[in-house]
Amino acid sequence: MEGHKEFVQIDHNDLFPYLLVNIGSGVSIIKVDGDGKFQRVSGTNVGGGTYWGLGRLLTKCNSFDELLELSQRGDNRTIDMLVGDIYGGMDYSKIGLSASTIASSFGKAISDKKELQDYRPEDISLSLLRMISYNIGQISYLNALRFGLKRIFFGGFFIRGHAYTMDTISFAVHFWSKGEAQAMFLRHEGFLGAVGAFMSYQKHGLDDLMVHHLVERFPMGAPYTGGKIHGPPLGDLNEKISWMEKFVLKGTEITAPVPMAPPGTTGLGGFEVPSSRGATLRSDASALNVGVLHLVPTLEVFPLLADPKMYEPNTIDLSDHKELEYWFTVLSEHLPDLVDKAVASEGGTDDAKRRGDAFARAFSAHLARLMEEPAAYGKLGLANLLELREECLREFQFLDAYRSIKQRENEASLAVLPDLLLELDHMDEETRLLTLIEGVLAANIFDWGSRACVDLYHKGTIIEIYRMSRNKMQRPWRVDDFDLFKERMLGSEGKKPRPHKRALLFVDNSGADIVLGMLPLARELLRCGTEVVLVANSLPALNDVTAMELPDIVAEAAKHCDILRRAAEAGGLLVDAMNNNTLDGSRGNSSSVPLMVVENGCGSPCIDLRQVSSELAAAAKHADLVILEGMGRALHTNFNARFKCEALKLAMVKNQRLAEKLIKGKIYDCVCRYEPAT
């Protein structure tokens, strides 16, 4: 409404009944009462084909898109007869009609002594578009009224995300229903037929058909470095597939979004139009793809979520315009440094510089569009923005912008790990557990996604910063559930609790974060008899460690620690990199509890637990402890997530605004949140 899209999250339990208006060549109106329960209740032969056919005859346009493009530059007042034209420029207030209400589409052509060639094709196209959209909206509302429905979905080739068309239909429904009915639009209406045909494969005897090719999640053939993804038999697809939404356009020739509609255009036809409307609409015909769906056969819902239907990954609400503006500014300010890192990772060649510039323009164009129209890509959260940035990097073939930095930080951290382990081994259990949690929080300071942390890198070495951070670890922390976690781990009043069966550790950054923080914590859990699964990104994102990199890090660390060595051997990390892992819950041939690694199915600093790898889903079935570490996975997302098992969320807050909004604290405050099983 008013030129702005608003994303609506609909509870499936409150979905039915509704009216589905499919606008193709003609219009079919379908009443849907439940899954598989529907009937065609009405329709009209005046639809998209009418608009295209008449438009082609009257304007000589060669394509539907060309006709829509013309309408954006049109002024229907030169052709349509308005109420004001009849009543001397005045409203007809007695029956509630304003002067700007369209009394008769194409009505001025009756009295004007003009031939067809005397009218601008742009004006004809806009008048046609409003006439047809207005009538479709009115007929749809009358059918909704007939059946007592207040929710109407519009889809079909006629709409195709076109802002003017959608706004006209919306305004018509709102006008005739006096605001009681809502017009809603399917962002993926272009996929309805294809997805419907795909899901009906069983009707056509294709149950045994196999998908033999690899399905890549990311555009431009970027290698899926977390392992191969094979399609399952189609007979299992209803349960096994996921649809991932991607927004990056293939190719490196990217342009900024199409500018706003010129202020000379009038508003939407058929009824009163606010004067502000003409300047607020924009075309969706930019070079940025919207809603490209990718079939991903191996992503599943994380089985340990307490209530998947109520789960919302994003913690920050970007529907607040000031909040949106702030985070857009943060991402924009970080962009030059990210481009430098990306270009350097490719050797600083001229080609890398060209691609770096294209990436910056592409990502900036996406931000500009989202700033103008926040709901353009659906419900917007900070996690979506961060993933979009990584998608853009991969689109321009920057597969791991922080590769050399990660290697350097891993080597520096591994060099001091033996001394840290020796220090820990000389402590009693309670002191050691506190030191381990402090170590995780201190090491989490290393984050190339934080401007404050990037500034720290210029003031000292990785070890110096880590030691400084450790020295500042003073309790109580801003969120401090350590005592609860300690009681669960060590017991109280002389009662020793049972150890956890399996712990999933969602790791964050490379370097000190994984080596000096999470690995020692994993080691302590192994010492207690708990199986440990390190969960890492499938694809690189900033300086986050990946599942492909972890086995080498663990192998190097195991040279200095028998606990890690035996566990890594039991988990298959030291023999052919996980070929003999024990994710099915068995202990293999080793008497040691295993240390394993799985990919999370993600390539972002955040994680949406509605879409995780099948390996992670399998590992989770035997887990009774989840540890989420880092701002992206424990604060930006999943801070409010609840699990069926125990959960520990650990992070250092490296953004002042996030600290204020989330924990009413300040930058470098720490979060240690322990949650018993739900």
C-alpha positions in Angstrom: 0.0 0.0 0.0 1.1 3.6 -0.7 3.8 2.2 -2.9 5.4 0.1 -0.2 5.4 -3.7 0.1 4.9 -5.2 3.5 6.0 -8.8 4.0 3.3 -10.9 5.8 4.2 -14.0 7.8 1.1 -16.2 7.8 0.5 -19.0 10.3 -0.3 -22.1 8.3 -2.9 -22.9 11.0 -4.7 -19.7 10.1 -4.3 -19.9 6.3 -7.7 -21.3 5.2 -10.1 -20.4 3.8 -8.8 -17.9 1.2 -9.4 -16.7 -2.3 -6.7 -17.3 -5.0 -7.0 -15.1 -8.0 -4.8 -16.3 -10.8 -4.3 -13.6 -13.5 -3.0 -15.0 -16.7 -4.5 -14.4 -20.1 -7.8 -14.5 -18.4 -8.6 -14.6 -14.7 -9.6 -17.7 -12.6 -10.9 -17.1 -9.1 -10.5 -20.2 -6.8 -11.8 -20.6 -3.3 -9.4 -22.7 -1.2 -10.7 -24.4 2.0 -7.8 -26.6 2.9 -4.9 -28.7 1.5 -6.3 -30.2 -1.7 -9.7 -28.7 -1.1 -10.6 -26.0 -3.7 -13.1 -25.0 -6.3 -13.2 -22.5 -9.1 -15.9 -20.1 -8.1 -15.6 -17.4 -10.7 -13.4 -15.7 -13.3 -13.3 -13.1 -16.1 -12.1 -13.1 -19.6 -10.6 -9.6 -19.0 -7.1 -10.3 -17.8 -3.5 -10.2 -18.8 -4.2 -11.3 -22.4 -6.7 -8.4 -22.7 -4.1 -5.9 -21.5 -1.4 -7.2 -23.8 -3.7 -7.7 -26.8 -5.3 -4.2 -26.6 -2.0 -2.7 -25.7 -0.3 -4.2 -28.7 -3.0 -3.0 -31.1 -3.0 0.5 -29.6 0.7 1.1 -28.9 2.4 -1.3 -31.3 4.5 -2.7 -28.4 6.2 -6.0 -29.2 6.3 -7.5 -25.7 4.4 -7.6 -22.4 7.4 -6.2 -20.6 7.7 -3.3 -23.0 4.0 -2.4 -22.4 4.5 -2.4 -18.6 7.6 -0.3 -19.0 5.6 2.3 -21.0 2.9 2.5 -18.3 5.5 3.7 -15.8 6.0 6.9 -17.8 2.3 7.5 -18.5 -0.3 10.0 -17.3 -3.8 8.6 -17.6 -5.5 12.0 -17.0 -5.1 12.7 -20.7 -7.3 9.8 -21.6 -9.5 8.8 -18.6 -12.5 10.9 -17.6 -12.3 11.8 -13.9 -15.1 12.9 -11.6 -13.6 16.4 -11.6 -13.9 16.6 -15.4 -17.6 16.2 -15.0 -18.2 18.4 -12.0 -16.0 21.3 -12.8 -12.9 20.1 -11.0 -14.9 19.6 -7.8 -15.5 16.5 -5.7 -18.9 14.8 -5.8 -19.0 14.7 -2.0 -22.7 13.7 -1.8 -21.8 10.1 -2.8 -18.2 10.2 -1.6 -16.4 10.6 -4.9 -13.3 12.8 -5.1 -12.4 14.8 -8.1 -9.5 12.4 -8.9 -11.7 9.4 -9.1 -11.8 7.8 -12.6 -15.4 8.1 -13.8 -14.8 6.5 -17.2 -11.7 4.7 -18.5 -10.7 6.1 -21.9 -13.7 8.5 -21.5 -11.9 11.6 -22.8 -11.3 9.9 -26.1 -15.1 10.4 -26.8 -15.0 14.2 -26.7 -11.4 14.9 -27.8 -11.1 15.4 -31.5 -8.0 13.3 -31.7 -6.9 10.3 -33.6 -5.0 7.3 -32.0 -1.6 8.7 -33.1 -2.4 11.9 -31.1 -2.2 10.0 -27.8 1.0 9.0 -26.1 1.5 5.2 -26.0 2.7 5.7 -22.4 -0.7 7.2 -21.4 -2.6 4.5 -23.2 -0.7 1.8 -21.5 -1.2 3.2 -18.1 -4.9 3.8 -18.6 -5.3 0.2 -19.9 -3.4 -1.2 -16.9 -5.5 0.7 -14.4 -8.8 -0.2 -16.1 -8.0 -3.9 -16.1 -6.3 -4.0 -12.6 -9.2 -2.0 -11.1 -11.8 -4.4 -12.5 -9.9 -7.5 -11.4 -9.6 -6.0 -7.9 -13.3 -5.2 -7.7 -14.5 -8.6 -9.1 -12.1 -10.4 -6.6 -13.5 -8.4 -3.7 -17.1 -9.1 -4.7 -16.3 -12.8 -4.7 -14.6 -12.6 -1.3 -17.7 -10.8 0.0 -19.9 -13.5 -1.5 -18.0 -16.2 0.5 -17.2 -14.2 3.6 -13.5 -14.1 3.0 -11.1 -11.3 4.0 -7.9 -12.7 2.6 -7.2 -12.7 -1.1 -4.0 -13.9 -2.8 -3.2 -12.6 -6.3 -0.7 -14.4 -8.6 0.0 -15.0 -12.2 2.0 -13.8 -15.2 0.1 -10.5 -15.3 1.6 -9.3 -11.9 5.2 -10.6 -12.0 6.2 -8.3 -9.1 5.2 -5.2 -11.0 4.8 -2.4 -8.4 2.1 -0.4 -10.3 -0.1 -3.5 -11.0 0.1 -4.7 -7.4 -0.6 -1.3 -5.9 -3.6 -0.7 -8.2 -5.1 -4.1 -7.2 -4.4 -3.5 -3.6 -5.9 -0.1 -3.6 -9.0 -1.4 -5.4 -9.6 -4.1 -2.8 -9.0 -1.7 0.0 -11.3 0.9 -1.6 -14.3 -1.4 -2.2 -13.9 -3.2 1.1 -13.4 0.0 3.1 -10.2 -1.5 4.5 -11.7 -4.8 5.7 -10.2 -7.0 3.1 -6.5 -7.4 2.2 -4.9 -8.1 -1.2 -1.8 -10.1 -0.9 0.7 -11.1 -3.5 2.9 -14.2 -4.0 6.5 -13.2 -4.4 7.1 -16.5 -6.2 4.0 -16.5 -8.4 6.2 -17.2 -11.4 7.2 -20.5 -9.9 3.7 -21.8 -9.0 3.2 -23.9 -12.1 6.7 -25.3 -12.1 6.6 -26.2 -8.4 3.1 -27.6 -8.8 4.2 -29.9 -11.6 7.3 -30.9 -9.7 5.3 -31.9 -6.6 2.8 -33.9 -8.7 5.4 -36.3 -10.0 3.8 -39.2 -8.3 0.7 -38.9 -10.5 2.8 -39.5 -13.5 4.6 -42.7 -12.5 8.0 -41.0 -11.7 8.4 -42.3 -8.2 11.5 -44.3 -9.1 13.2 -41.5 -11.1 16.6 -40.6 -9.6 18.2 -37.2 -9.6 21.7 -38.0 -10.8 23.2 -34.5 -11.1 24.6 -32.3 -8.3 22.5 -29.5 -7.2 24.5 -26.4 -6.3 23.1 -24.0 -3.8 25.0 -20.9 -5.0 24.9 -19.2 -8.4 27.6 -19.2 -11.0 28.8 -22.8 -10.2 30.7 -21.8 -7.0 32.1 -25.1 -5.7 30.2 -26.5 -2.7 33.3 -27.0 -0.7 31.5 -28.6 2.3 30.9 -31.8 0.4 28.8 -33.1 -2.5 25.0 -32.8 -2.4 23.3 -35.7 -4.2 19.6 -35.6 -4.9 17.6 -38.3 -3.3 15.0 -40.5 -5.1 12.1 -38.3 -6.1 9.8 -40.5 -4.0 11.4 -38.9 -0.9 11.4 -35.4 -2.2 8.4 -34.1 -0.3 10.3 -34.8 2.9 13.9 -34.2 1.9 14.0 -31.1 -0.3 14.4 -27.4 0.7 13.8 -24.3 -1.4 16.5 -21.7 -0.9 15.9 -18.2 -2.1 18.7 -16.4 -3.8 18.9 -12.8 -5.1 22.2 -12.4 -6.9 22.2 -11.9 -10.6 24.5 -14.0 -12.7 27.3 -12.2 -14.4 29.5 -9.3 -13.5 27.7 -6.6 -15.4 25.5 -5.2 -12.6 23.5 -2.0 -12.6 21.9 0.0 -9.8 18.2 -0.4 -9.3 15.9 1.5 -11.7 15.3 5.0 -10.3 12.0 6.1 -8.8 9.0 6.8 -11.0 9.0 10.4 -12.2 6.8 12.7 -10.1 4.7 13.7 -13.1 2.8 10.4 -13.1 -0.6 10.3 -11.4 -1.6 7.8 -8.9 -3.6 4.6 -9.3 -6.8 4.6 -11.3 -10.5 4.0 -10.5 -10.7 5.9 -7.2 -9.2 8.7 -5.2 -5.4 8.8 -5.3 -3.3 10.5 -2.6 -1.1 13.2 -4.0 2.0 11.6 -2.5 1.5 8.3 -4.3 3.0 9.2 -7.7 6.5 9.8 -6.3 6.7 6.7 -4.1 6.4 3.9 -6.6 9.3 2.3 -8.4 9.8 -0.4 -11.0 10.9 -3.9 -10.1 12.5 -4.3 -13.6 16.0 -3.7 -12.3 19.0 -5.9 -12.9 18.7 -7.5 -9.5 17.0 -10.9 -9.4 14.2 -11.3 -6.9 13.2 -14.7 -5.5 15.2 -17.1 -7.6 14.5 -20.5 -6.0 17.2 -23.2 -5.8 16.4 -26.8 -5.0 18.6 -28.0 -2.2 18.0 -31.7 -1.4 19.9 -32.0 1.8 18.7 -29.1 4.1 16.4 -30.1 6.9 14.9 -28.6 10.1 17.2 -28.9 13.1 15.5 -31.6 15.1 16.3 -30.2 18.5 14.3 -27.0 18.0 11.6 -26.9 20.8 9.0 -25.5 18.4 10.0 -25.2 14.7 6.8 -23.4 13.8 7.4 -20.7 16.3 11.1 -20.4 15.7 12.4 -17.1 14.4 16.2 -17.0 13.8 16.6 -13.2 13.6 16.9 -11.3 16.9 17.1 -7.8 15.5 13.8 -6.4 14.0 14.7 -4.5 10.9 11.1 -3.4 10.4 12.2 -0.4 12.5 13.5 2.0 9.8 16.1 3.5 12.1 17.4 0.0 12.9 17.5 -0.8 9.2 19.4 2.4 8.4 22.0 1.8 11.2 22.8 -1.7 10.0 22.9 -0.6 6.3 25.5 2.0 7.4 27.5 -0.6 9.2 27.6 -2.9 6.2 28.4 0.0 3.9 31.3 1.2 6.0 32.8 -2.3 6.2 32.5 -2.7 2.4 35.9 -1.0 1.4 37.9 -3.2 3.8 36.0 -6.3 2.6 36.8 -5.5 -1.0 40.5 -5.0 -0.2 40.6 -8.4 1.5 38.7 -10.1 -1.4 41.0 -8.6 -4.0 44.1 -9.5 -2.0 42.9 -13.1 -1.6 43.0 -13.4 -5.4 46.5 -12.0 -5.7 45.5 -8.4 -6.4 45.3 -8.9 -10.1 43.5 -6.5 -12.5 40.8 -9.1 -12.9 40.4 -9.4 -9.2 40.1 -5.6 -8.9 37.5 -5.5 -11.6 35.5 -8.2 -9.9 36.0 -6.5 -6.5 34.5 -3.3 -7.9 31.6 -5.2 -9.5 30.9 -6.9 -6.2 30.9 -3.6 -4.3 28.5 -2.1 -6.8 26.2 -5.1 -6.8 26.0 -5.3 -3.0 25.5 -1.5 -2.7 22.7 -1.8 -5.3 21.0 -4.5 -3.2 21.3 -2.3 0.0 20.0 0.7 -1.9 17.0 -1.3 -3.1 16.3 -2.7 0.4 16.6 0.7 2.0 14.0 1.9 -0.5 11.8 -1.2 -0.3 12.6 -3.3 2.8 10.1 -6.0 2.0 11.4 -6.5 -1.6 13.1 -9.8 -0.7 10.6 -11.0 1.9 10.9 -10.7 5.7 14.2 -8.9 6.3 16.5 -9.8 9.1 20.1 -9.1 9.8 21.0 -12.7 9.0 19.5 -12.2 5.5 21.7 -9.2 4.9 24.8 -10.9 6.0 24.1 -13.9 3.9 23.3 -11.7 0.9 26.8 -10.2 1.3 28.4 -13.6 1.2 26.3 -14.6 -1.8 27.5 -11.5 -3.7 31.1 -12.3 -2.9 30.7 -15.8 -4.3 28.8 -14.5 -7.3 31.9 -12.6 -8.3 34.1 -15.6 -7.7 35.6 -14.5 -4.3 35.3 -17.9 -2.7 37.3 -17.2 0.5 38.3 -13.6 1.0 40.0 -14.2 4.3 41.8 -17.4 3.4 45.4 -16.2 4.1 44.3 -14.3 7.2 42.7 -17.4 8.6 45.8 -19.5 7.9 48.1 -17.0 9.6 45.9 -16.7 12.7 45.5 -20.5 13.0 49.2 -21.0 12.9 49.8 -18.3 15.6 47.2 -19.7 17.9 48.3 -23.3 17.5 51.8 -22.3 18.5 50.6 -21.2 22.0 48.0 -24.0 22.4 50.3 -26.4 24.2 51.1 -23.8 26.9 47.4 -23.1 27.4 46.6 -26.8 27.8 49.4 -27.3 30.3 48.1 -24.3 32.3 44.5 -25.8 32.3 45.7 -29.2 33.4 47.2 -27.8 36.6 43.8 -26.3 37.7 41.1 -28.0 39.8 37.8 -28.8 38.0 35.9 -25.7 39.0 38.7 -23.2 38.2 39.4 -25.0 34.9 35.7 -24.8 33.8 35.5 -21.1 34.6 38.8 -20.5 32.8 37.5 -22.4 29.8 34.4 -20.3 29.5 36.4 -17.2 30.0 38.7 -18.4 27.2 35.8 -18.9 24.8 34.5 -15.4 25.5 37.9 -13.8 25.3 38.8 -15.6 22.1 35.5 -14.6 20.5 36.9 -11.0 20.3 38.5 -12.0 17.0 35.9 -11.1 14.4 36.7 -9.4 11.1 33.0 -8.6 10.7 33.2 -6.1 13.6 34.6 -2.7 12.9 35.8 -2.3 16.5 37.7 -5.6 16.3 39.2 -4.7 13.0 40.6 -1.6 14.6 42.1 -3.8 17.4 44.0 -5.8 14.9 46.1 -2.7 14.0 47.1 -2.3 17.7 48.6 -5.7 18.5 49.2 -9.3 17.5 46.5 -12.0 17.8 48.1 -13.4 21.0 48.5 -9.9 22.6 44.8 -9.2 22.0 43.8 -12.6 23.3 45.7 -12.1 26.5 44.4 -8.6 26.9 40.9 -9.9 26.5 41.5 -12.7 29.0 42.8 -10.3 31.6 39.6 -8.2 31.3 37.3 -11.2 31.9 35.7 -10.2 35.2 32.4 -11.5 36.5 29.6 -11.0 36.7 29.1 -10.8 32.9 26.2 -8.9 31.4 24.4 -12.2 31.0 25.9 -14.6 33.5 24.5 -18.1 33.9 27.9 -19.7 34.6 26.9 -20.9 38.0 23.9 -22.8 36.6 26.1 -24.4 34.0 28.8 -25.2 36.5 26.2 -27.0 38.7 25.1 -29.0 35.8 28.6 -29.9 34.8 30.2 -30.5 38.3 27.2 -31.1 40.5 26.6 -29.7 44.0 26.7 -31.0 47.5 29.0 -33.8 46.5 26.6 -35.2 43.9 28.3 -35.8 40.5 25.9 -35.4 37.6 25.8 -37.7 34.6 27.9 -36.5 31.7 26.2 -35.4 28.5 25.9 -38.1 25.9 26.8 -35.8 22.9 27.4 -32.1 22.6 27.1 -30.0 19.4 29.5 -27.1 19.4 28.6 -24.5 16.8 31.9 -22.8 16.2 32.6 -19.3 14.9 35.9 -17.7 13.9 39.2 -19.2 12.8 42.4 -18.5 14.8 42.2 -17.9 18.6 38.4 -18.4 18.6 38.5 -22.0 17.6 42.0 -23.0 18.7 42.3 -21.3 22.1 38.6 -21.0 22.9 36.4 -23.8 21.5 38.9 -26.7 21.2 39.9 -26.5 24.9 36.2 -26.5 25.8 35.6 -29.5 23.5 38.6 -31.2 25.1 37.1 -30.8 28.6 33.8 -32.3 27.4 35.7 -35.3 25.9 37.5 -35.7 29.2 34.1 -36.0 30.9 33.1 -38.8 28.5 30.9 -36.7 26.2 31.0 -37.2 22.5 31.7 -33.9 20.7 30.6 -32.7 17.3 32.2 -29.5 16.0 29.6 -27.8 13.7 31.1 -25.4 11.2 30.2 -23.6 8.0 29.9 -25.5 4.8 31.2 -22.4 2.9 33.5 -19.6 3.9 32.0 -16.4 5.4 34.4 -13.7 6.6 37.0 -15.3 8.9 34.6 -18.1 10.1 36.2 -21.5 10.2 34.7 -24.1 7.8 34.1 -27.8 8.1 36.7 -28.5 5.5 39.4 -26.6 7.5 38.6 -28.1 10.9 40.2 -31.6 10.4 43.6 -30.0 9.7 43.3 -27.7 12.7 42.3 -30.6 15.0 45.1 -32.8 13.6 47.6 -30.2 14.4 46.2 -29.6 17.9 46.1 -33.4 18.5 49.9 -33.5 18.2 50.1 -31.8 21.6 47.2 -33.5 23.4 46.5 -37.2 23.9 42.8 -36.5 24.7 42.3 -34.7 21.4 44.4 -37.3 19.5 42.4 -40.3 20.8 39.1 -38.6 20.3 40.0 -37.4 16.8 41.1 -41.0 15.9 37.8 -42.3 17.3 35.9 -39.7 15.2 37.7 -40.4 12.0 39.4 -37.0 11.8 42.9 -38.4 11.7 42.1 -41.2 9.3 40.9 -40.2 5.8 39.1 -37.1 7.3 35.9 -38.5 8.8 35.5 -41.6 6.6 35.1 -43.6 9.8 33.0 -41.1 11.8 30.3 -42.3 14.2 27.4 -39.9 13.6 25.0 -42.8 13.8 25.6 -43.0 17.5 27.9 -45.9 17.6 31.4 -45.7 19.2 33.2 -47.6 16.5 36.2 -49.7 17.4 37.8 -47.2 19.8 37.3 -47.0 23.5 37.6 -43.2 23.4 34.6 -41.0 22.9 34.8 -39.5 19.5 35.5 -35.9 18.3 33.7 -35.3 15.0 33.1 -32.5 12.5 30.0 -31.8 10.5 29.1 -29.0 8.1 26.0 -26.9 9.0 24.8 -26.5 5.4 25.4 -22.7 5.6 27.7 -20.1 4.2 26.9 -17.1 6.4 28.1 -15.7 9.7 24.6 -16.4 11.1 22.5 -19.6 11.0 18.9 -20.4 10.3 18.2 -23.6 12.1 15.2 -24.3 9.8 17.7 -25.2 7.1 20.7 -27.3 8.2 22.6 -30.1 6.5 21.4 -33.7 6.7 24.7 -34.6 8.5 23.9 -32.1 11.2 20.3 -33.3 11.5 21.6 -36.8 11.9 24.2 -35.9 14.5 21.6 -33.9 16.5 19.4 -36.9 17.1 21.8 -38.2 19.8 22.7 -34.9 21.3 21.7 -33.5 24.7 23.7 -30.3 24.7 23.9 -27.5 22.2 26.6 -24.8 22.5 26.2 -21.8 20.2 29.2 -19.5 20.1 29.7 -16.1 18.6 27.6 -13.0 17.8 26.3 -14.3 14.5 25.0 -17.7 15.8 24.2 -16.8 19.4 23.1 -13.1 19.3 22.2 -11.9 15.8 20.4 -15.2 15.4 19.1 -17.8 17.9 19.4 -15.6 21.0 15.7 -16.3 21.7 15.7 -19.9 20.3 14.6 -22.7 22.6 15.7 -26.3 22.3 14.5 -29.7 23.4 17.9 -30.2 25.0 20.2 -28.1 27.2 21.7 -25.1 25.5 24.7 -22.8 26.2 25.0 -19.5 24.3 28.4 -17.8 24.5 29.5 -14.5 22.9 31.3 -11.3 23.3 29.3 -8.4 22.1 31.4 -6.4 19.6 28.8 -3.8 18.6 27.7 -1.0 20.8 24.2 -0.8 19.4 23.6 -4.5 19.6 24.8 -4.4 23.2 22.3 -1.7 24.1 19.4 -3.2 22.2 19.9 -6.8 23.2 21.3 -6.9 26.7 21.2 -3.2 27.8 25.0 -3.3 28.0 28.0 -1.9 26.3 30.6 -3.1 23.7 32.8 -6.0 24.8 30.2 -7.1 27.4 29.9 -10.9 27.5 26.9 -13.3 27.3 26.9 -16.7 29.0 23.3 -17.9 28.8 22.5 -21.5 30.0 19.1 -22.9 29.3 17.9 -26.3 30.6 16.1 -28.7 28.2 12.6 -27.4 27.2 
